[in-house]
Amino acid sequence: MMERLPGFRDFYPEPLPANEPWSCDLRNHIFAAWRETARRYGFREYDGPPLEPLELYTNKSGAEIVAQLFNFVDKGERAVSLRPEMTPTVARLVATAERAYKKPIKWFSYPQLFRYEKPQKGRLREHFQLNCDLFGEADPAADAEMVALLVDVLRVLGLTSADFVVRLSSRQAWQRFFAGRGGDPARAYKFYQVVDKIERERPEVSAEKLSALGIAMTEVQEFIRASVPEPELQAVLDNLSARGLRDFVVVDYGVIRGLAYYTGIVFEAFDRKGTFRAIAGGGRYDQLVQQVSEGRVDLPALGFGMGDVVLAELLKDRKLVPSFQGKIEVVVLVEDESLRSESLGVVQAVRESGRSVEFSLVPSKGDKQFKRALELGATRTLRVERGEESQLRVRIKDLKTREERFVAIGDVVAQL
């Protein structure tokens, strides 16, 4: 038996086979929440190719990222990669066509992304990810808008402030901290990387790395412990308070985000119990469009990503996964094979009216067809019959009340 590749998933419709945890119905439920909430915030959907020039990622993240990518040389001798994230792609799209759109540009997508790394809990070699990005607005009000969108996406799925929290931080605050202690600007990103891993690294290792940068571990720990909101963060907090969303956020300078392109406010969403990896993360990246366009376009920008793997696990943990049933509304019973052609006409007409319809593709006993209708959870059965003077009619049966009525075959759609 051929098996799927490690770190990849099969998505089955409910009910799921044994030992297959990934539900296509749950995935679509998450997608619907993503799309509808983004639409309510005025975001427009976009997409890009799953294969991009390798240079798009190495220019942004350095040559070391190549080890994490599904990359190869194509038949045109081009170095390419399956996309590991969407931000460079959307930055490229906006840099190419920003003059065609009024600012701010608010776009979203939920692509499938790929990373060649060891599969682990909450992180696979592929996942789907909601990406929401806003271009052309530098004011902290835009940052608040993005955090509010993140919060509302999770609320739509049934999660509350008791389930998750968004931790807000600021690269600018850390930059001022680093510069105020004589830090070399050329080594600022190394400093950010140490801070980003400080919760996961052994204290003595972090202390040694910070010491090499001329920074004391105790000062960093105190700055994180205090987490006093600086002006740009206070503006976001005030904005979210006005929306009634203050309970969903905290200022936490322990968050700094490891990616090099972040320039301002950054944030991550975590479950309150601390059971899972980050649910979502993002921030401001005001220099990326300029970098991708090689200086031709300069637009402030920010965005976030939310993956489906951790989110699905969190919904399962909180018992927030709905019951997914096949939504068959009508079953057409074909008990008289001499009327199969007429029955197929009814099937087609009812389907064209927008209802879901099932019927037996091959001759089958009437009781077996009726049992199948009950298994599918249908609300009605239809059966074409010959009435008085051989006139064709349709027997409509309501499976909840068991009431029956007859209508002319040409009136069945209207009568439903």
C-alpha angles and dihedrals in degrees: 000000000000112000132205120260119270114271095021129105141222114213115212128189116247133303090056122221117245114287093009107115101175116092122197088203092056090046090054090047089056092045091052091052091048095049097043095047093047089049091053089056092053096254119150123216122244136165139194139197120293088223119063137170109278088230090068088070102033091052090055102037106019132247092294091075091068091081088062096051139086092232135157144153110266129216090272090059091251121143104234140168139198105249113267092185138005104227096085090048095051090045088054092048093049093045089053099047110016093122090065092062135064116238136284094047110205115189137164138187138167106211129171109252131198134210127173101224139116111290113240140159109310094001126081135165090263135027141158116247135192108226119191119180135176123199132190103031124095099177118109087240086079090054090051090050091055094047090048090051091051091050093048094049089059093043091054088058090055100261119137138195086273089062104045144011133200112225112210125203140155133232087201091058090051091045090055089046092052095044092046089061095050097263117171108247089218089062097044094105091054087053091050090051091054092050091046091058098038094105092051101037127080109263094237092053092050091046091053093049092048092048089055087057092049095253127123118232091222092058092051092048092050092049090052093044093053096041092180107186111244119213098276091052094044089056090055092047092051091049093050091046089057088055093050092247101112093110090065097061140061132179108245120166089192085085113079105142118234100234115106098223098068112110109169140003114013130184144181132194119222134178111253094235092057092229098127142043119264111305094209141349142185148128147172121318105177097166103047099085090051090049095048092047092047091241099312096109126035116188130155110238145177139174149149141228129217119189125213097223100068092033093055091048091049092051090051091049092051093046091242098131109113123225107264116210128175104259102224108157102180136027117196110212114214103196097147109057091197086068097048093109091052090045091053088054089055091047091053095045093050092047091050088055088064101259126125113245135186131186139166110277092204134032111289138165115272095237090052091052091048091049089052090052090055092047090053091052092237118176096211142018124211124201127183112223140168113249132186114334087011091287111161116241137164124237109215115199123190104215093203099051095022088225117149134202137170127233134176112268092243092053099051097104093048092046093052 
